[in-house]
Amino acid sequence: MSIEARLDAVGIVVADMAKALAFYRRLGIEVPGGADGEPHVEAALPGGLRLAFDTEETIRSFHPDWTPPAPGGRMNLAFLLPDPAAVDAAYTELTEDGHHGELAPFDAFWGQRYAVLHDPDGNGVDLFAPSSS
């Protein structure tokens, strides 16, 4: 038996909406203007998928016992960049802005320039581009 479902949105719970949106705007996510103080924000992604942001308070409004998970999640958002130099530049810019760098850019054996850092809430964010040939 198969469940008829379509992935429609990826949700992120944030402690500080303005900080989270600033981070994702730097990675090219188009977030509605004036959204920094909202409790729930959605950004349309290519292909019809949405990226949704909810404050911790919003989540607790319908799930009062919710607590943030321990650090070290099992899922990352992965952002394709135009080329290997762009991976290095984005990683440098974001870590210089104070975001935690988990894995500095390197040439992965699977043929990509790859790096991992964390958003303001500790979620993993991968930056990658096909390696130059």
TORTIDO-288735 format. One line per 3 residues: number of its first residue (from 1); for each residue x, y, z of N, C-alpha, C, CB. Coordinates in nm, 4 decimals, decimal comma, padded with zeros to 6 digits, always signed. Glycine has a CB too. Example, Ala and Ser with C-alpha at 12.3 -4.5 7.8 and 13.67 -1.06 7.14 Angstrom:
// TORTIDO-288735
1) +01,3190:-00,5690:+00,7800:+01,2300:-00,4500:+00,7800:+01,3200:-00,3300:+00,7800:+01,1308:-00,4473:+00,9046 ~ +01,2850:-00,2250:+00,7080:+01,3670:-00,1060:+00,7140:+01,2900:+00,0030:+00,7870:+01,4084:-00,0598:+00,5725 .
//
This chain:
// TORTIDO-288735
1) +00,0838:-00,1178:+00,0000:+00,0000:+00,0000:+00,0000:+00,0885:+00,1244:+00,0000:-00,0954:-00,0003:+00,1215 ~ +00,0550:+00,2187:-00,0825:+00,1303:+00,3428:-00,0923:+00,0430:+00,4595:-00,0492:+00,1823:+00,3641:-00,2355 ~ +00,1022:+00,5506:+00,0249:+00,0316:+00,6712:+00,0663:+00,0478:+00,7747:-00,0431:+00,0845:+00,7248:+00,2030 .
4) -00,0616:+00,8352:-00,0850:-00,0557:+00,9386:-00,1878:-00,0183:+01,0708:-00,1211:-00,1919:+00,9506:-00,2644 ~ +00,1074:+01,1131:-00,1381:+00,1570:+01,2355:-00,0745:+00,2601:+01,3011:-00,1642:+00,2178:+01,2053:+00,0648 ~ +00,2751:+01,4310:-00,1471:+00,3743:+01,5077:-00,2221:+00,4442:+01,6014:-00,1246:+00,3083:+01,5875:-00,3402 .
7) +00,5764:+01,5971:-00,1207:+00,6504:+01,6896:-00,0353:+00,6193:+01,8310:-00,0809:+00,8041:+01,6615:-00,0400 ~ +00,5711:+01,9147:+00,0099:+00,5246:+02,0483:-00,0234:+00,6056:+02,1578:+00,0458:+00,3794:+02,0619:+00,0129 ~ +00,6558:+02,1288:+00,1654:+00,7271:+02,2322:+00,2402:+00,8279:+02,1695:+00,3351:+00,6286:+02,3204:+00,3182 .
10) +00,9325:+02,2440:+00,3629:+01,0304:+02,2093:+00,4649:+01,0198:+02,3184:+00,5699:+01,1777:+02,1968:+00,4060 ~ +01,0003:+02,2782:+00,6949:+00,9834:+02,3753:+00,8020:+01,1046:+02,3829:+00,8924:+00,8619:+02,3418:+00,8832 ~ +01,1352:+02,5042:+00,9354:+01,2458:+02,5281:+01,0268:+01,1924:+02,6071:+01,1455:+01,3630:+02,6039:+00,9562 .
13) +01,2189:+02,5595:+01,2673:+01,1798:+02,6317:+01,3878:+01,2979:+02,7198:+01,4274:+01,1389:+02,5331:+01,5047 ~ +01,2685:+02,8483:+01,4501:+01,3747:+02,9452:+01,4755:+01,3569:+03,0149:+01,6098:+01,3791:+03,0484:+01,3642 ~ +01,4684:+03,0459:+01,6743:+01,4653:+03,1219:+01,7994:+01,4489:+03,2701:+01,7711:+01,5931:+03,0973:+01,8812 .
16) +01,5096:+03,3182:+01,6638:+01,5065:+03,4605:+01,6289:+01,4792:+03,4708:+01,4789:+01,6417:+03,5329:+01,6676 ~ +01,3573:+03,5103:+01,4453:+01,3164:+03,5135:+01,3050:+01,4076:+03,6036:+01,2219:+01,1717:+03,5608:+01,2933 ~ +01,4388:+03,7227:+01,2705:+01,5209:+03,8165:+01,1936:+01,6584:+03,7582:+01,1631:+01,5361:+03,9482:+01,2693 .
19) +01,7225:+03,6955:+01,2608:+01,8549:+03,6358:+01,2382:+01,8468:+03,5213:+01,1375:+01,9144:+03,5851:+01,3711 ~ +01,7452:+03,4370:+01,1525:+01,7307:+03,3236:+01,0610:+01,7071:+03,3714:+00,9186:+01,6155:+03,2329:+01,1058 ~ +01,6156:+03,4677:+00,9019:+01,5866:+03,5165:+00,7670:+01,7067:+03,5859:+00,7055:+01,4680:+03,6115:+00,7695 .
22) +01,7824:+03,6601:+00,7837:+01,9034:+03,7255:+00,7317:+02,0013:+03,6213:+00,6784:+01,9710:+03,8110:+00,8418 ~ +02,0183:+03,5128:+00,7528:+02,1078:+03,4059:+00,7100:+02,0617:+03,3459:+00,5774:+02,1159:+03,2969:+00,8174 ~ +01,9353:+03,3087:+00,5666:+01,8858:+03,2443:+00,4455:+01,8755:+03,3405:+00,3276:+01,7512:+03,1824:+00,4721 .
25) +01,8531:+03,4679:+00,3545:+01,8583:+03,5667:+00,2453:+01,9972:+03,5706:+00,1835:+01,8193:+03,7072:+00,2966 ~ +02,1003:+03,5589:+00,2660:+02,2384:+03,5577:+00,2153:+02,2605:+03,4416:+00,1199:+02,3384:+03,5495:+00,3313 ~ +02,1845:+03,3340:+00,1379:+02,1968:+03,2167:+00,0510:+02,0985:+03,2197:-00,0656:+02,1756:+03,0903:+00,1316 .
28) +02,0333:+03,3346:-00,0861:+01,9496:+03,3518:-00,2037:+01,8026:+03,3190:-00,1864:+02,0022:+03,2702:-00,3106 ~ +01,7589:+03,2861:-00,0655:+01,6166:+03,2603:-00,0439:+01,5439:+03,3945:-00,0442:+01,5920:+03,1824:+00,0906 ~ +01,4438:+03,4065:-00,1288:+01,3666:+03,5303:-00,1378:+01,2545:+03,5265:-00,0345:+01,3090:+03,5503:-00,2814 .
31) +01,2722:+03,6080:+00,0696:+01,1763:+03,6148:+00,1797:+01,1004:+03,7459:+00,1677:+01,2475:+03,6032:+00,3189 ~ +00,9687:+03,7413:+00,1886:+00,8900:+03,8646:+00,1781:+00,9461:+03,9772:+00,2660:+00,7451:+03,8369:+00,2166 ~ +00,9440:+04,0987:+00,2135:+00,9902:+04,2140:+00,2897:+00,9031:+04,2342:+00,4125:+00,9899:+04,3405:+00,2026 .
34) +00,9623:+04,2819:+00,5199:+00,8892:+04,3075:+00,6425:+00,8548:+04,1827:+00,7213:+00,7653:+04,3805:+00,6113 ~ +00,9118:+04,0690:+00,6854:+00,8772:+03,9428:+00,7512:+00,9558:+03,9168:+00,8793:+00,8992:+03,8291:+00,6563 ~ +01,0580:+03,9967:+00,9064:+01,1484:+03,9676:+01,0179:+01,0803:+03,9554:+01,1536:+01,2516:+04,0733:+01,0257 .
37) +00,9702:+04,0229:+01,1743:+00,9024:+04,0178:+01,3029:+00,7815:+03,9267:+01,3064:+00,8612:+04,1534:+01,3416 ~ +00,7586:+03,8536:+01,1987:+00,6413:+03,7661:+01,1906:+00,6661:+03,6334:+01,2637:+00,6048:+03,7392:+01,0430 ~ +00,5597:+03,5697:+01,3136:+00,5763:+03,4404:+01,3799:+00,5864:+03,3220:+01,2831:+00,4615:+03,4177:+01,4739 .
40) +00,5375:+03,3408:+01,1592:+00,5422:+03,2369:+01,0565:+00,5717:+03,3047:+00,9232:+00,4076:+03,1551:+01,0505 ~ +00,6692:+03,2520:+00,8519:+00,7085:+03,3095:+00,7228:+00,7289:+03,1948:+00,6245:+00,8391:+03,3971:+00,7357 ~ +00,6858:+03,2156:+00,5005:+00,7070:+03,1166:+00,3958:+00,7775:+03,1803:+00,2775:+00,5739:+03,0544:+00,3518 .
43) +00,8656:+03,1030:+00,2172:+00,9362:+03,1468:+00,0966:+00,9147:+03,0410:-00,0108:+01,0899:+03,1697:+00,1242 ~ +00,8725:+03,0845:-00,1290:+00,8537:+02,9924:-00,2411:+00,9891:+02,9532:-00,2982:+00,7648:+03,0561:-00,3508 ~ +01,0042:+02,8260:-00,3271:+01,1274:+02,7736:-00,3851:+01,0983:+02,7232:-00,5261:+01,1870:+02,6599:-00,2966 .
46) +01,2007:+02,7077:-00,6087:+01,1793:+02,6541:-00,7430:+01,1104:+02,5176:-00,7361:+01,3134:+02,6428:-00,8185 ~ +01,0249:+02,4919:-00,8324:+00,9572:+02,3635:-00,8383:+00,8336:+02,3541:-00,7502:+01,0519:+02,2567:-00,8003 ~ +00,7958:+02,4645:-00,6871:+00,6744:+02,4652:-00,6069:+00,6923:+02,4312:-00,4606:+00,5793:+02,3722:-00,6644 .
49) +00,8098:+02,3917:-00,4199:+00,8369:+02,3628:-00,2789:+00,8423:+02,4934:-00,2006:+00,9700:+02,2837:-00,2628 ~ +00,8082:+02,4887:-00,0724:+00,8155:+02,6069:+00,0142:+00,9100:+02,5808:+00,1300:+00,6755:+02,6455:+00,0670 ~ +00,9763:+02,6850:+00,1749:+01,0571:+02,6816:+00,2951:+00,9826:+02,7655:+00,3973:+01,2041:+02,7346:+00,2701 .
52) +00,9445:+02,7041:+00,5088:+00,8651:+02,7726:+00,6105:+00,9475:+02,7910:+00,7374:+00,7356:+02,6939:+00,6410 ~ +00,9313:+02,9054:+00,7997:+00,9991:+02,9385:+00,9241:+00,8928:+02,9676:+01,0293:+01,0959:+03,0603:+00,9058 ~ +00,9062:+02,9070:+01,1457:+00,8165:+02,9328:+01,2574:+00,8990:+02,9623:+01,3811:+00,7216:+02,8132:+01,2818 .
55) +00,8558:+03,0619:+01,4582:+00,9255:+03,0896:+01,5838:+00,8950:+02,9788:+01,6838:+00,8843:+03,2283:+01,6410 ~ +00,9808:+02,9660:+01,7832:+00,9578:+02,8687:+01,8893:+00,8237:+02,8948:+01,9571:+01,0719:+02,8732:+01,9925 ~ +00,7892:+03,0223:+01,9731:+00,6613:+03,0580:+02,0358:+00,5428:+03,0079:+01,9529:+00,6517:+03,2103:+02,0544 .
58) +00,5551:+03,0155:+01,8224:+00,4473:+02,9663:+01,7354:+00,4280:+02,8166:+01,7558:+00,4783:+02,9967:+01,5866 ~ +00,5358:+02,7429:+01,7590:+00,5266:+02,5980:+01,7790:+00,4644:+02,5669:+01,9150:+00,6662:+02,5324:+01,7678 ~ +00,5081:+02,6401:+02,0178:+00,4529:+02,6160:+02,1520:+00,3052:+02,6549:+02,1619:+00,5333:+02,6935:+02,2562 .
61) +00,2550:+02,7373:+02,0700:+00,1138:+02,7764:+02,0743:+00,0205:+02,6568:+02,0505:+00,0864:+02,8853:+01,9699 ~ +00,0687:+02,5547:+01,9788:-00,0138:+02,4358:+01,9570:+00,0500:+02,3094:+02,0110:-00,0417:+02,4188:+01,8105 ~ +00,1752:+02,3199:+02,0574:+00,2475:+02,2059:+02,1158:+00,3220:+02,2593:+02,2385:+00,3479:+02,1385:+02,0107 .
64) +00,2493:+02,2809:+02,3496:+00,3067:+02,3491:+02,4663:+00,4294:+02,2826:+02,5262:+00,2040:+02,3604:+02,5711 ~ +00,4464:+02,1525:+02,5087:+00,5604:+02,0826:+02,5677:+00,6809:+02,0745:+02,4746:+00,5193:+01,9440:+02,6078 ~ +00,6712:+02,1397:+02,3585:+00,7817:+02,1331:+02,2630:+00,9070:+02,1976:+02,3221:+00,7432:+02,2021:+02,1305 .
67) +01,0206:+02,1323:+02,3005:+01,1508:+02,1894:+02,3387:+01,2445:+02,1729:+02,2199:+01,2099:+02,1198:+02,4683 ~ +01,3380:+02,2658:+02,2044:+01,4326:+02,2527:+02,0930:+01,5111:+02,1215:+02,1045:+01,5299:+02,3736:+02,0899 ~ +01,5353:+02,0558:+01,9926:+01,6129:+01,9312:+01,9963:+01,7581:+01,9586:+02,0343:+01,6067:+01,8597:+01,8599 .
70) +01,8224:+01,8542:+02,0818:+01,9654:+01,8645:+02,1142:+02,0432:+01,8928:+01,9867:+02,0176:+01,7341:+02,1827 ~ +02,1579:+01,9578:+02,0000:+02,2392:+01,9859:+01,8804:+02,2777:+01,8571:+01,8076:+02,3662:+02,0639:+01,9193 ~ +02,3063:+01,8723:+01,6802:+02,3527:+01,7576:+01,6021:+02,2398:+01,6857:+01,5323:+02,4262:+01,6609:+01,6906 .
73) +02,1657:+01,7577:+01,4519:+02,0540:+01,6978:+01,3800:+02,0981:+01,5954:+01,2776:+01,9738:+01,8042:+01,3125 ~ +02,0019:+01,5356:+01,2121:+02,0286:+01,4324:+01,1129:+01,9915:+01,4758:+00,9728:+01,9543:+01,3071:+01,1479 ~ +01,9607:+01,6043:+00,9564:+01,9203:+01,6520:+00,8253:+01,9820:+01,7896:+00,8019:+01,7655:+01,6573:+00,8131 .
76) +02,0289:+01,8148:+00,6812:+02,0844:+01,9437:+00,6420:+02,0113:+01,9944:+00,5186:+02,2367:+01,9329:+00,6151 ~ +02,0094:+02,1252:+00,5024:+01,9644:+02,1848:+00,3771:+02,0884:+02,2047:+00,2918:+01,8869:+02,3208:+00,4004 ~ +02,0821:+02,1680:+00,1654:+02,1987:+02,1758:+00,0777:+02,1747:+02,2806:-00,0308:+02,2293:+02,0376:+00,0142 .
79) +02,2699:+02,3727:-00,0449:+02,2602:+02,4826:-00,1406:+02,3655:+02,4661:-00,2489:+02,2762:+02,6188:-00,0698 ~ +02,3195:+02,4580:-00,3739:+02,4072:+02,4504:-00,4899:+02,4573:+02,5905:-00,5226:+02,3338:+02,3875:-00,6119 ~ +02,5869:+02,6057:-00,5347:+02,6476:+02,7321:-00,5734:+02,7037:+02,7190:-00,7142:+02,7583:+02,7738:-00,4733 .
82) +02,7315:+02,8326:-00,7803:+02,7694:+02,8259:-00,9223:+02,9019:+02,7570:-00,9523:+02,7750:+02,9625:-00,9767 ~ +02,9980:+02,7641:-00,8594:+03,1285:+02,7051:-00,8857:+03,2042:+02,6873:-00,7539:+03,2097:+02,7931:-00,9844 ~ +03,3159:+02,6142:-00,7553:+03,3919:+02,5902:-00,6325:+03,4351:+02,7181:-00,5604:+03,5132:+02,5083:-00,6645 .
85) +03,4740:+02,8213:-00,6339:+03,5165:+02,9469:-00,5698:+03,4009:+03,0103:-00,4925:+03,5702:+03,0463:-00,6755 ~ +03,2791:+02,9940:-00,5423:+03,1628:+03,0490:-00,4736:+03,1371:+02,9761:-00,3413:+03,0392:+03,0404:-00,5636 ~ +03,1662:+02,8466:-00,3361:+03,1532:+02,7716:-00,2104:+03,2493:+02,8305:-00,1078:+03,1818:+02,6190:-00,2319 .
88) +03,3750:+02,8483:-00,1494:+03,4755:+02,9042:-00,0585:+03,4358:+03,0439:-00,0113:+03,6126:+02,9091:-00,1271 ~ +03,3900:+03,1275:-00,1029:+03,3546:+03,2653:-00,0690:+03,2347:+03,2697:+00,0254:+03,3245:+03,3454:-00,1961 ~ +03,1322:+03,1904:-00,0016:+03,0131:+03,1896:+00,0839:+03,0476:+03,1397:+00,2242:+02,9027:+03,1016:+00,0219 .
91) +03,1265:+03,0339:+00,2318:+03,1672:+02,9799:+00,3616:+03,2445:+03,0857:+00,4402:+03,2533:+02,8523:+00,3435 ~ +03,3384:+03,1520:+00,3744:+03,4187:+03,2554:+00,4401:+03,3309:+03,3699:+00,4884:+03,5264:+03,3084:+00,3449 ~ +03,2438:+03,4195:+00,4021:+03,1559:+03,5318:+00,4399:+03,0686:+03,4962:+00,5595:+03,0672:+03,5728:+00,3213 .
94) +03,0075:+03,3799:+00,5554:+02,9143:+03,3422:+00,6616:+02,9855:+03,3113:+00,7929:+02,8325:+03,2222:+00,6185 ~ +03,1017:+03,2478:+00,7871:+03,1739:+03,2226:+00,9120:+03,2334:+03,3514:+00,9673:+03,2846:+03,1187:+00,8903 ~ +03,2755:+03,4420:+00,8802:+03,3242:+03,5722:+00,9288:+03,2123:+03,6536:+00,9931:+03,3865:+03,6520:+00,8137 .
97) +03,0878:+03,6271:+00,9527:+02,9719:+03,6922:+01,0150:+02,9359:+03,6269:+01,1475:+02,8516:+03,6881:+00,9208 ~ +03,0074:+03,5220:+01,1857:+02,9852:+03,4593:+01,3152:+02,9101:+03,3278:+01,3126:+02,9129:+03,5518:+01,4005 ~ +02,8750:+03,2782:+01,1944:+02,8066:+03,1497:+01,1868:+02,9084:+03,0368:+01,2024:+02,7293:+03,1361:+01,0527 .
100) +02,8686:+02,9329:+01,2730:+02,9592:+02,8219:+01,3024:+02,9926:+02,7421:+01,1764:+02,8976:+02,7297:+01,4078 ~ +03,1208:+02,7303:+01,1481:+03,1677:+02,6472:+01,0377:+03,1928:+02,5063:+01,0882:+03,2958:+02,7062:+00,9741 ~ +03,1190:+02,4110:+01,0372:+03,1319:+02,2713:+01,0793:+03,2419:+02,1996:+01,0016:+02,9989:+02,1979:+01,0611 .
103) +03,2469:+02,2257:+00,8706:+03,3432:+02,1569:+00,7851:+03,3884:+02,2546:+00,6774:+03,2817:+02,0269:+00,7219 ~ +03,5133:+02,2943:+00,6827:+03,5673:+02,3908:+00,5865:+03,5618:+02,3332:+00,4455:+03,7125:+02,4294:+00,6231 ~ +03,5548:+02,4189:+00,3447:+03,5474:+02,3698:+00,2060:+03,6607:+02,2731:+00,1719:+03,5504:+02,4873:+00,1091 .
106) +03,6227:+02,1675:+00,0999:+03,7202:+02,0680:+00,0562:+03,6716:+02,0071:-00,0746:+03,7416:+01,9576:+00,1648 ~ +03,7638:+01,9442:-00,1462:+03,7300:+01,8757:-00,2705:+03,6928:+01,7315:-00,2360:+03,8491:+01,8811:-00,3733 ~ +03,5633:+01,7024:-00,2413:+03,5123:+01,5713:-00,2023:+03,5385:+01,4669:-00,3102:+03,3630:+01,5794:-00,1730 .
109) +03,5526:+01,3439:-00,2675:+03,5805:+01,2348:-00,3614:+03,4655:+01,2116:-00,4584:+03,6097:+01,1066:-00,2853 ~ +03,3461:+01,2617:-00,4287:+03,2309:+01,2423:-00,5174:+03,2189:+01,3519:-00,6229:+03,1033:+01,2366:-00,4358 ~ +03,3231:+01,4385:-00,6315:+03,3289:+01,5339:-00,7421:+03,2678:+01,6704:-00,7142:+03,2619:+01,4759:-00,8586 .
112) +03,2636:+01,7097:-00,5882:+03,2099:+01,8409:-00,5546:+03,3044:+01,9152:-00,4613:+03,0715:+01,8276:-00,4903 ~ +03,2994:+02,0480:-00,4688:+03,3576:+02,1327:-00,3653:+03,2489:+02,1409:-00,2602:+03,4025:+02,2777:-00,4198 ~ +03,2791:+02,1109:-00,1347:+03,1767:+02,0883:-00,0340:+03,2163:+02,1525:+00,0978:+03,1522:+01,9387:-00,0149 .
115) +03,1183:+02,2100:+00,1686:+03,1409:+02,2685:+00,3003:+03,0118:+02,2582:+00,3805:+03,1883:+02,4170:+00,2890 ~ +03,0241:+02,2633:+00,5124:+02,9075:+02,2585:+00,6004:+02,9223:+02,3655:+00,7080:+02,8911:+02,1173:+00,6645 ~ +02,8134:+02,4388:+00,7300:+02,8095:+02,5348:+00,8405:+02,6732:+02,5265:+00,9053:+02,8394:+02,6802:+00,7918 .
118) +02,6511:+02,6076:+01,0085:+02,5230:+02,6052:+01,0796:+02,4517:+02,7380:+01,0658:+02,5435:+02,5719:+01,2274 ~ +02,3200:+02,7301:+01,0569:+02,2402:+02,8528:+01,0588:+02,2325:+02,9035:+01,2036:+02,0961:+02,8279:+00,9996 ~ +02,1666:+03,0149:+01,2300:+02,1640:+03,0684:+01,3669:+02,1034:+02,9742:+01,4710:+02,0879:+03,1965:+01,3681 .
121) +02,0250:+02,8760:+01,4285:+01,9636:+02,7826:+01,5228:+02,0364:+02,6490:+01,5307:+01,8202:+02,7590:+01,4847 ~ +02,1530:+02,6402:+01,4661:+02,2314:+02,5183:+01,4731:+02,1970:+02,4137:+01,3690:+02,2164:+02,4594:+01,6057 ~ +02,1091:+02,4458:+01,2748:+02,0759:+02,3517:+01,1679:+02,1905:+02,3443:+01,0682:+01,9449:+02,3929:+01,0969 .
124) +02,2184:+02,2261:+01,0188:+02,3240:+02,2082:+00,9217:+02,2865:+02,2637:+00,7856:+02,3587:+02,0629:+00,9098 ~ +02,3805:+02,3344:+00,7247:+02,3624:+02,3894:+00,5910:+02,4843:+02,3514:+00,5086:+02,3422:+02,5449:+00,5946 ~ +02,4606:+02,2766:+00,4006:+02,5680:+02,2338:+00,3120:+02,5780:+02,3331:+00,1952:+02,5432:+02,0878:+00,2601 .
127) +02,6995:+02,3632:+00,1572:+02,7273:+02,4446:+00,0398:+02,8058:+02,3558:-00,0553:+02,8063:+02,5771:+00,0762 ~ +02,7653:+02,3500:-00,1828:+02,8385:+02,2634:-00,2746:+02,8310:+02,3160:-00,4175:+02,7839:+02,1209:-00,2682 ~ +02,9278:+02,2707:-00,4959:+02,9316:+02,2997:-00,6393:+03,0099:+02,1865:-00,7051:+02,9970:+02,4415:-00,6694 .
130) +02,9779:+02,1577:-00,8310:+03,0589:+02,0579:-00,9015:+03,2048:+02,1050:-00,9056:+03,0044:+02,0338:-01,0463 ~ +03,2957:+02,0114:-00,8840:+03,4379:+02,0451:-00,8903:+03,4784:+02,0812:-01,0317:+03,5233:+01,9289:-00,8395 ~ +03,5771:+02,1669:-01,0413:+03,6301:+02,2009:-01,1741:+03,7004:+02,0815:-01,2327:+03,7263:+02,3212:-01,1671 .
133) +03,6880:+02,0648:-01,3618:+03,7533:+01,9496:-01,4261:+03,8825:+01,9920:-01,4895:+03,6622:+01,8856:-01,5312 .
//
